[in-house]
Amino acid sequence: YSRFTEAQNLTNHLTHKPGGIVEVDWSGTAMRLTDRNTGELIPVYLFVATLPYSQYSYVEPCFNQKEATWLNCHAHMYTFFGGVPVRTVCDNLKTGVISHPREGDIVLNEAYEALGVCYSTAIMPAQVRKPKQKASVEGTVGKIATAVIARLRNKPYYTMEELKADISAALKDFNETPFQKRAGSRSLIFENEERTALRPLPALPYEAAEWIYGRKVGLDCHIVYEKNHYSCPYQYVGKAVDLKI
């Protein structure tokens, strides 16, 4: 049956439940900041997240797509929603996913896995070359390109604060615009039906961290990290410790 459906390229309409999933991705289209002194154009990347049930969305501009930025965007996103969905569906990006075999366990990197534990959400990458598994955010990325990027494309920006303010205003309009084929708007359905279905936020938000393993504690009860000395309990002298920065 599985081989038959793959050969026929059959699909099925997904029915989402409130608070079940959030889909996250980077927008393929970048925005720009202008350096006041040199006129250089600095690329700005958009982190986009969508709750498929309500289509309520979050957008954050970033200077890069590195691991720490990716993780911090997740923390900001959960705070924006005021809660955490059961599952977080992402792409197979190298900053979060080590391997995604056809069969067997998905392997996340330590930082991304720690974020999932902190927020009690199951991080589930979509299957490789299966964009339909996160179709909501794929569609939202295109809509964001029109609602946010196209709306702001003719205005020059010189600071990230200016850009964030206008993106926030454009996102608010996007979420509050009434649906064409469904009653209400993204914001209305989120507030009335989905917000209460989200899991509560942790007491403390996640902080992106780097791990260094096997650093030896010196005879002076200190370890060295980037030319700085940090004290340790004397019981650990001569032993190897792991550093979380």
N, C-alpha and C positions, 0 to 999 in steps of 0.2 A: 504494500500500500504506500509506504514511504517513497519507494522508487517511482511508483506511478504518479504520485502527486508532484514530485520533483520534475518528472519528464513533462507533465502537463502544465507546470508552472501555476498550479492552482493556489488561490489565496482565500482567506476568510476574514470577515470583518471582526475586529477586536472590540469587545465591550469592556470598558475600563470601570473600575470601582473607585469611589472617592478615597483619596489618600493612599492608593495602592502603589503608584509608580511616579517617579520624576525622571525625565529624560534630559541628559546634559550633552553639550557638544560645543565646539568652537565654530563660529561663523566663518565660512570660507572667504567672505569679503571683509577687508580691513578698512578702518577709517584712518584719518591722518591728523597729526598735530603739526604746527609750523613753528620752527625755532625762530624767535623774534630777532636774534642776532645774525644768524646765517641764512635764514630762509629755508633751511633743510626740512624736508618732510619726514616726520617720524611716524612709522606705522603703529596703529592701535588695534588690537584684536578684541573681538567680542565673545565673551562667554555667554552662552544662551541655555536656559533651562525652561522646561515646560512640564506642567502637570497634565497628563493626557485627558483626564476626566473633565476638568473645567477649562483646559487650554490656558490657564493662568500662567503667565511667563515672567521670567527674570532675565535681565541683561546686565552685564558688567564689562566695562572697557578695561583692557590690560595692556601693558607694554610688551609682554612676552607670553609664551605658552609653556613656561617651565613648570616643573612639578610643584614647587611651593605656591606658585600663582594658581595653578589648577586646584590645589587643595584649599587654599584660602577662599577661592570663588565658591567652592562647595559650602564652606562654613557661612559665608555671607548669604548664600542662596537660602539655606535652611532658616537663617534668622529672618530673611525677608518674608518667607512663607509663614513663619511663626510656628513651625513644626516640621516633622520628618516623615516622609512616606516610607512604606514598608520596603520598597526596592528603589535602587538608584541605577538606572540603565545608562551606560556610557558606550563610547566607541572603543576600539582596541588600540588606544593611543599608548605610546611607549612610556609616557610619564606616569601611567597607572597600572598597565597590564603587562606582566612579564610573558605569559603564554596563554593561549586560548586554543587548545587542541580540539580536533573534531570529536574525540572521545576522551574522557577523563576530566580531572579537576582543572578549573581555571585558576591560574596563579597570578595574584595581584602583588605589587611591590609592598613592602612593609608599611610605608607611609599611607598609601591608599587604603590598605586593609585596616590600619589603625584608625583612620577616619571613619570607616564603616562601623567599627566596634564602638567608637565614641558616640556616634549618633544612632546606634542600634538599627542600621539599615543594611540590607543585603545589596552589595555592589555587584551588578550582573552585566558584564559587557555583552553587547549584541554580537551575534555570530558574525564571523568574518565574511565580508561581502554580502551581508543580509541587511541592508538599510531599512527594510520594511519592519524590522523588529524594534526600531525606534523612529517610526514614521512621524510621530507627533512633533518631535523636535526638529526633524529634517524639514517638515513643512513649515514650522515656526521660524526656522532660520531664514527661509525664503520670504516669509511675511515680515520678519524683522528688517530684512534688507530693504523692503519697501517702506515700512512704517517708521523706521528709525534712520537708517543710513541714507536713503533717498531724500528724506525730509530735511536732513541736516547737511547734505553734501555741498551746498553752495555757501555755507557759513564757515569762515576760517576760525580755527581754534588754536590757542597758544598755550593753554594749560589744561591739565587733565581735569581740574575742578570744574572748569567751564563746560567741558565735554560731558562730564558725568551729570551735571545739572540738567543739560538739555536732553540727554539720553533718558534720564529719569522722568522728565516731563513727557517725552514722546512715548515711553513705555506705559505710563499711566493712561494716556489717551488710547493706546493700543489695547490695553486690558479692559478699558471701560467702553470701547466701541461695541455696539450691539451686534450679535451674530446675525447673519443673513438667513440661515436655515435652521436656527435654533432660538428658542426664547431666551432673553436675557443677554448678559455679556460675560466675559471671562471673570471679571471682578465680582459680579453679582453671584454667579454660580459658585465661585470659590468661597465667598463669605457665607453664603447660605447653606451650602451642601458639603464642601470639602474641608474647610479649615478645621472643623471639629473632629474629622476623621484622621488627621495627622497625629503622629506620635509626639509627645512633648520633647522640647529641646533639652539637651543635657544641662546640668547646673553650670558648667563652664564650657565655653566654645572650644573647638579643636584648634590647636596651634600646630602649624607645619613644623616638622623637626627633621634633623639629619642625625643618623646614627653612625658612630665610629666604634669599631670593635677592637678589643684586645689591647687597649692602651695601658701601659704598665705604670703603677704607682711608685714614685721614687722614695728614697730613704728619708726625704724631708716631708713625707706625707702629702705630696702634691703630685698632680698630673699636669701635663703641658698640652695646651691646645692653642694653636696659632700664636705661639710665643707668649701666651698668658699662662700663669700658674694658678691652679685651683686646688684648694685643700680637700683632703679626704680623711676619713677616720683612720687612725693609726693601725687598726687591725688589717687594713688592706695593703700595707706596705709590701712591695715586691710582687703583688698579685696583679693579674690582668683584669681591667674593668671595661665596661661599655659606656660610652658617652652619648647622651641624647642632647643635641644642641637645638 
